[in-house]
Amino acid sequence: MLPVTLDHCVIHVTDWERSNAFYTAVLGAELVARPAGYAYRFGDRQLNVHGPGVTPAEVARLPVAPGNSDLCFEWSGPIADAISHLQRCGVAVERGPLQRFGAKGAGTSVYFRDPDGSLMEFISYARGPEKELQDLAQHQTQAISGAHGMSAAREAPGKHDPTHLPPGIPVPQDDGAARHLPGMQLPDLALPATRRGAFNLAHVPGRTVLYIYPRTGVPGVDLPPGWDDIPGARGCTPQSCGFRDHFAALKDLGVNHVFGLSTQDTDYQREAAERLHLPFPILSDAELKFARALKLPTFSVAGMTLLKRMVLVIDDGTIAKVFYPVFPPDRSAAEVVAWLRSHG
């Protein structure tokens, strides 16, 4: 065997504050300050980090980018403890527990994501995979009953239906966070899209309707803990379906372009756009450049910075009308259609 061991690898982040909080609190890293930026240390192993203000001297042929890393960390105890830890940190388990094979052989893993969308994995070798998976039912029962102070889940684990809007979800209140938007010029930014490359909304001619939403869910993939209790969070898929179903009416009323926008990455958005048969592109503001330029209202959950739901009517790059807050989300498109008819 050659005298070689892994010393460090590299990730890329877009926001030092939220990434530092995630990697120290969720993954237990030691934060190492650098002349520009930080590194995350795990004993005698390290993650070097590219991010704002860092100009690396050497990069891969395809440089690491935010959200495209895939990292696995060993959890030294039972996987149920890892799940409980993630719940306490407000981080959603995206998949698992599942039997996986790592450096030490068969183990039990759960998957989650860092704030930029990179895939994270906890793998446990503490107990046999069969025993760990037998404990899943008990852990799910605890999650439903509101373990660790979370409210009771409205859906059984693994049974999420993003098209369904459950009764009793809280109504968002107008916090004044969008009052500055009417009359603003859109920032000169190109945003990646699920079709036709990218769009710069500042230069899109005519009338545009842009609906902004937190995040679409995936069938069968559990929502972040407490999601249904966040005012205005639930209902992104019904809102998208509403704009799909009213697309022809919007065009008849003089709307030249319809777009959706969230902070999810384009690959994630493309799955939803294709599954829902959306006739318009979805734009990604994963780096929050558009949101920061307009000072859009946001909220944080499970290590993610998400946009609060709103709709903008834009005329030649200038915001003409703002719908905020939006509720119920499945009636959002109909509300825009009614406004356009009354202001035709």
C-alpha positions in Angstrom: 0.0 0.0 0.0 1.3 3.4 -0.9 1.8 5.9 2.0 -1.2 8.0 0.8 -4.2 9.2 2.8 -6.9 11.8 2.0 -5.9 15.2 3.4 -8.6 17.6 2.2 -11.1 18.2 -0.5 -12.8 21.4 -1.7 -16.3 22.7 -1.7 -17.8 26.0 -2.9 -20.3 28.1 -0.9 -22.2 31.3 -1.7 -22.7 32.8 1.8 -20.1 32.5 4.5 -22.4 33.2 7.4 -25.0 30.6 6.6 -22.5 28.0 5.5 -20.3 28.5 8.6 -23.3 28.0 10.8 -24.3 24.9 8.9 -21.0 23.2 8.8 -20.2 23.9 12.5 -23.6 23.2 14.0 -24.8 20.4 11.8 -21.5 18.7 10.9 -19.4 19.6 13.9 -16.6 21.2 11.9 -13.9 23.4 13.5 -14.0 26.8 11.8 -10.6 27.8 10.5 -10.2 31.5 9.5 -8.2 32.1 6.4 -6.8 35.4 5.0 -9.8 35.2 2.7 -12.7 33.0 3.8 -12.7 29.9 5.9 -11.9 26.2 6.0 -13.8 23.5 7.9 -11.7 21.0 9.8 -12.7 17.6 11.0 -9.9 16.2 13.2 -6.9 15.7 10.8 -9.1 16.1 7.7 -10.3 19.3 6.2 -12.7 20.9 3.7 -11.1 23.8 1.9 -13.8 26.3 0.8 -14.1 28.5 -2.2 -16.5 31.3 -1.7 -17.0 35.1 -1.7 -13.6 36.9 -1.7 -11.6 33.7 -2.4 -9.6 33.5 -5.6 -8.1 30.0 -5.7 -4.7 29.5 -7.3 -5.5 26.1 -8.7 -8.8 24.7 -9.8 -10.1 21.6 -11.4 -10.8 21.5 -15.2 -14.5 21.8 -14.2 -14.2 23.9 -11.0 -16.3 23.0 -8.0 -19.4 25.1 -7.9 -22.0 25.8 -5.2 -24.4 22.9 -4.9 -22.5 20.3 -6.9 -20.6 18.5 -4.1 -21.5 15.1 -2.7 -20.0 14.5 0.7 -20.3 11.6 3.2 -19.6 11.9 6.9 -19.4 9.0 9.4 -21.8 9.2 12.3 -20.3 7.2 15.1 -23.6 6.3 16.9 -26.9 4.8 15.7 -28.4 6.5 12.7 -31.6 7.3 14.7 -29.3 9.7 16.7 -28.2 11.3 13.5 -31.8 11.9 12.4 -32.6 13.4 15.8 -29.6 15.7 15.6 -30.7 16.9 12.1 -34.2 17.5 13.4 -32.8 19.6 16.3 -30.9 21.6 13.8 -33.9 22.1 11.6 -32.4 20.2 8.7 -34.7 18.0 6.6 -33.8 14.4 5.9 -34.2 14.0 2.1 -33.8 10.2 1.9 -33.2 7.4 4.3 -32.4 5.6 6.4 -31.1 3.3 3.6 -28.5 0.6 3.5 -25.4 1.9 1.8 -21.7 0.9 1.4 -18.9 3.2 2.5 -15.3 3.0 3.4 -15.9 0.5 6.2 -18.4 -1.7 4.4 -22.2 -1.9 4.9 -23.8 0.9 6.8 -27.0 2.9 7.2 -27.3 6.3 5.7 -29.5 9.4 5.6 -29.2 12.2 3.1 -29.7 15.9 3.5 -28.4 19.1 1.9 -26.1 22.0 2.8 -27.5 25.6 2.3 -26.3 25.7 -1.4 -27.9 22.3 -2.2 -24.8 20.1 -2.1 -25.7 16.5 -1.1 -24.6 15.5 2.4 -24.7 12.0 3.9 -24.4 10.6 7.4 -23.4 6.9 7.4 -23.4 4.8 10.6 -21.6 1.5 11.1 -22.6 1.3 14.8 -25.3 -1.3 14.3 -26.1 -3.7 11.4 -28.2 -2.1 8.6 -31.0 -4.6 9.2 -31.4 -3.5 12.9 -31.1 0.2 12.0 -33.8 -0.1 9.3 -36.1 -2.0 11.8 -35.8 1.1 14.0 -37.1 3.4 11.2 -40.8 2.7 12.1 -40.3 3.8 15.7 -38.4 6.9 14.6 -41.1 7.9 12.2 -43.7 7.5 14.9 -41.7 9.9 17.1 -41.5 12.4 14.3 -45.3 12.3 13.7 -46.0 12.7 17.4 -43.9 15.9 17.5 -40.6 14.8 18.9 -38.1 17.5 19.9 -40.7 20.2 20.0 -41.8 20.0 16.4 -45.5 20.2 15.6 -47.2 17.0 14.5 -46.7 16.1 10.9 -49.8 16.5 8.6 -48.6 13.7 6.3 -47.2 10.3 7.0 -43.4 10.0 6.3 -42.7 9.3 2.7 -46.2 10.1 1.6 -45.9 13.8 0.7 -48.2 15.0 -2.0 -47.1 18.4 -3.2 -50.3 19.0 -5.2 -52.4 18.8 -2.0 -53.0 22.0 0.0 -54.0 20.8 3.5 -56.6 22.7 5.6 -55.6 24.8 8.5 -52.3 26.1 7.2 -51.5 29.5 8.7 -52.2 32.7 6.7 -49.2 35.0 6.1 -49.6 38.6 7.2 -48.4 41.7 5.5 -45.1 42.6 7.2 -44.4 45.6 4.9 -41.4 43.8 3.4 -42.6 44.4 -0.2 -43.8 48.0 0.1 -40.6 49.4 -1.5 -40.9 47.3 -4.7 -43.5 49.2 -6.9 -41.7 51.4 -9.4 -38.3 49.7 -9.0 -36.2 48.8 -11.9 -35.1 45.1 -12.1 -31.4 44.4 -11.6 -29.3 43.7 -14.7 -28.9 40.0 -14.0 -29.1 36.8 -16.1 -30.9 34.1 -14.3 -30.6 30.4 -15.3 -33.8 28.9 -16.6 -35.4 25.5 -17.0 -35.6 26.1 -20.7 -33.8 28.4 -23.2 -30.7 29.0 -21.1 -31.1 32.2 -19.1 -33.2 35.3 -18.9 -32.4 38.9 -17.9 -35.7 40.2 -16.7 -34.4 43.8 -16.9 -34.3 43.5 -20.6 -37.4 41.3 -21.3 -39.7 43.5 -23.3 -43.4 44.0 -22.7 -45.5 42.8 -19.7 -44.1 40.0 -17.6 -45.7 38.1 -14.7 -43.2 36.7 -12.3 -44.4 34.6 -9.4 -41.9 34.0 -6.6 -42.2 31.0 -4.3 -40.1 29.3 -1.6 -39.6 25.8 -2.9 -41.5 23.1 -4.7 -41.7 19.6 -3.0 -41.2 16.2 -4.6 -43.8 13.5 -4.3 -42.9 11.1 -1.5 -40.1 13.2 -0.1 -40.8 14.6 3.3 -41.1 18.4 3.8 -38.6 20.2 6.1 -39.7 19.9 9.8 -42.5 22.3 10.7 -43.0 23.4 7.1 -46.8 23.4 7.2 -46.6 25.7 10.3 -44.6 28.5 8.5 -47.2 31.1 7.3 -47.1 31.1 3.5 -44.7 28.2 3.0 -47.0 25.4 1.8 -48.5 25.5 -1.6 -45.8 26.1 -4.2 -46.9 23.3 -6.5 -50.6 24.4 -6.4 -49.4 28.0 -7.2 -47.4 26.7 -10.2 -50.3 24.6 -11.4 -52.5 27.7 -11.2 -50.3 29.7 -13.4 -50.1 26.7 -15.8 -53.9 26.5 -16.0 -54.3 30.3 -16.4 -51.4 30.7 -18.9 -53.7 31.1 -21.9 -55.8 33.7 -20.0 -52.8 35.7 -19.1 -51.5 35.7 -22.7 -55.0 36.9 -23.8 -54.8 39.8 -21.3 -51.5 41.1 -22.8 -49.0 39.3 -20.7 -45.9 38.6 -23.0 -44.0 36.4 -20.6 -44.7 34.3 -17.4 -41.9 33.0 -15.2 -41.6 31.3 -11.8 -38.6 32.0 -9.6 -37.2 30.3 -6.5 -33.8 29.8 -4.9 -33.7 26.1 -5.8 -31.1 25.1 -8.4 -32.1 24.7 -12.1 -31.8 20.9 -12.1 -34.2 20.6 -9.2 -36.6 23.1 -10.8 -36.4 21.3 -14.1 -37.8 18.1 -12.6 -40.8 20.0 -11.2 -41.3 21.9 -14.4 -41.4 18.7 -16.5 -43.5 16.8 -14.0 -46.1 19.6 -13.9 -45.9 20.3 -17.6 -45.3 24.0 -17.1 -45.6 26.0 -20.4 -43.2 28.7 -19.1 -39.6 28.7 -17.7 -38.7 28.6 -14.0 -35.8 30.9 -13.0 -33.1 30.1 -10.4 -31.8 32.7 -7.9 -29.7 30.1 -6.1 -27.0 32.7 -5.3 -29.7 35.2 -4.1 -28.3 38.0 -6.3 -31.7 38.9 -7.6 -33.2 38.8 -4.1 -30.5 40.9 -2.6 -30.6 43.5 -5.4 -34.4 44.0 -4.8 -34.2 43.4 -1.0 -36.9 40.7 -1.4 -38.3 39.2 1.9 -36.8 35.8 2.8 -37.0 33.3 5.6 -34.7 30.5 6.7 -35.4 26.8 7.4 -33.4 23.6 7.4 -30.2 25.6 6.4 -31.9 27.1 3.4 -32.6 30.7 2.6 -35.9 30.9 0.8 -38.0 33.6 -0.8 -41.4 34.6 0.6 -44.2 34.1 -1.8 -45.2 37.1 -4.0 -46.1 38.0 -7.6 -44.7 40.9 -9.6 -46.3 42.4 -12.7 -43.4 43.9 -14.6 -43.6 46.3 -17.6 -40.4 46.7 -19.6 -38.2 45.9 -16.7 -40.0 48.1 -14.1 -42.2 46.6 -11.3 -45.8 47.9 -11.9 -47.7 45.8 -9.4 -46.9 43.6 -6.3 -49.1 40.9 -4.9 -47.9 40.3 -1.3 -48.6 38.4 0.8 -50.2 35.7 -1.4 -52.9 33.5 0.0 -54.2 31.0 -0.8 -51.5 30.1 -3.2 -53.7 28.0 -5.4 -55.7 31.2 -6.2 -52.7 33.3 -6.9 -53.0 33.1 -10.7 -56.7 33.8 -10.7 -56.1 36.9 -8.5 -53.6 38.2 -11.1 -56.0 37.5 -14.0 -58.7 39.4 -12.1 -56.4 42.4 -11.5 -55.4 42.5 -15.2 -59.0 42.4 -16.3 -59.8 45.3 -14.0 -56.8 47.3 -15.1 -56.9 46.6 -18.8 
